[in-house]
Amino acid sequence: MTSTDSRTTTGQTTSRLPGFYDLGTQQRLQELAVIAEMSAEHKAVINGTAGLTPEQADHMIENAVGVYGLPLGVAANFVVNDREVIVPMAIEEPSVVAGASFMAKLARAGGGFRAECSPPEMIGQLQILDLDDVAETKHSLLEQKAELLGAVEDIDPVITQLGGGVRDLEVRIIRNSPIGSFLVVHLIYDTRDAMGANAINTAVEALAPLLEQKTGGRVHLRILSNLADRRLARAEVCIPTRELAFGSYSGERVRDGIIEAWAFAASDSYRAATHNKGIMNGVDAVVIATGNDWRAIEAGAHAFAARSGHYGSLSRWSVDDEGNLHGELEMPMAVGIVGGATSVHPCARAALQLLRVRSSVELAEIIVSVGLAQNLAALRALSTEGIQRGHMGLHARQVAIAAGAQGDEVERLARVMVVESKIRVDRARELLQSPDQLKWDSRRLEADDD
C-alpha cells in the first residue's frame, strides 16, 4: 500500500487501511504521517524516539522515577457522523484494536456510526451539614438561586468567553445517612472543551463561604462528581444482517446470537460486569491515548450502569424493522482536548492530531463509537466461535516473548501453541529448548495450510 492509497479522489482522508497490518511499524507510521499531516515531532513521539521524558514526568506526579510505556495502535475503518476517523488506542490487551477495526468495517455497510453528545456540563457537589431544618433550607436556597449562580459566574473568564460557565443550581436532601440528614448542592457547570475538574472544583470552593452564610450550616465536602450524567455521549449503529455472515454462520444466526448474549448482560449483574468491561476496553484505550482521565470515565460508566438500582448493560442490541442488527450505547463521557495531560503529554497531543478533533464533544462521539464497536466484537466472538480463538492467537505471542522467543521464533512458537491449544509459558520454553522440534512443527503447519 502506498500513501496515496490512504486518500480518496477528493483529497479527503479515509480510515480504510487495507494491507496496513502486513506493514512494518515504521511503514505504518509513515502512512499515518501522510494521512494526518503529522509533524516530525509527532512522528518521533509515536515512534518512541521522543515523548514524555523523566523530567516532564517529575512535574506531573510526586516521586517520579521514570516513565511507563503502552503499545499504541490505530483502529481503522471508522466512520463517525459521516467523517472518516483513524483512532489511536493505547492498550496492552491483544485483539482489542483488531476487533474494533473489523466491527467498524462491518458498520460501514450501514453508514457507520451515528453519535451525539449532550452539552459538556459537569456537576460540582457541596455537602452542607449541621442544619436545623433541611427542607426549609433547601427551599430558601432555591429561592436565592440567581444570586448564588451570579456569585461564581465569572470564576473562569476563559471558559466564560468560550461560551461555558455556570448553568444551574440544584439542591438535594440526603435522608437516613449514617450521620443523619443533610443537604447536597449541585452546581452545574459547562466546561466546554476541558474535562473540567479544575474549573468545577474552583467554582465549588468559591461558592462554599456564601452557602454557609446563607444557611448557617457547615459546608464540608466540595468537589466534582464523576457520575457525569448530564454529559452523556450516545452512539448507534446498524449492521446489515448479510454483513454478519461468515464461515458456517448465517447472518441471522450471528445477529440473533449477539442479541441473546446481550440479553444475558442486561439481566445479570455478574455477566454485565464483564460485558461492560469489554466496552471499556475500547473506550479506555482512546481515553488513555488522548491523555484523558480513564479512571473518571470508568467510575462514571459503572455508576451509570447501576442508575436503575440494578447493575446492567450499558449497551442495547435489537433487530430493526428491516431485520438488521441495531446497537446503541449511552454513557457519561467527560473528556477534554485542552488542559491537563492532553496539553502536557507529547503522545496525547500527537493522538489528538491524528484524530483531528475540534472539540471535546467530537472526541466523546468518537470514543463512544469505539466502545460500541468493541462491544459488538466481543458479543460476536462469544456467540459464535468463542472469545478464545482470536484472543489467544494474539496472546500466544506475548507468551512466546515471555518465554524468551526472539525474532521469527515468536510467530512460529505462537502458531504451534495455538494449534496445540497449549498456550503456556512452560510449553513455550519446552519448544524453545527443542529448536528442531519447533522447526518441524512449524513446517508441518505450513504444509497443512498449503
Secondary structure as UniProt FT lines:
FT   HELIX           3..6
FT   TURN            9..10
FT   TURN            18..19
FT   HELIX           20..22
FT   HELIX           25..35
FT   TURN            36..37
FT   HELIX           40..47
FT   HELIX           54..60
FT   TURN            62..63
FT   STRAND          72..80
FT   TURN            81..82
FT   STRAND          83..90
FT   TURN            94..95
FT   HELIX           96..108
FT   TURN            109..111
FT   STRAND          113..117
FT   STRAND          121..129
FT   HELIX           134..143
FT   HELIX           145..150
FT   TURN            151..154
FT   HELIX           157..161
FT   TURN            162..163
FT   STRAND          165..177
FT   TURN            178..179
FT   STRAND          180..190
FT   TURN            192..193
FT   HELIX           197..215
FT   STRAND          218..225
FT   TURN            229..230
FT   STRAND          232..239
FT   HELIX           241..244
FT   TURN            247..248
FT   HELIX           251..267
FT   HELIX           269..289
FT   TURN            290..291
FT   HELIX           294..305
FT   TURN            306..308
FT   STRAND          315..319
FT   TURN            321..322
FT   STRAND          325..332
FT   HELIX           341..344
FT   HELIX           346..355
FT   HELIX           360..383
FT   TURN            384..385
FT   HELIX           388..402
FT   TURN            403..404
FT   HELIX           408..420
FT   HELIX           425..432
FT   HELIX           435..449
//
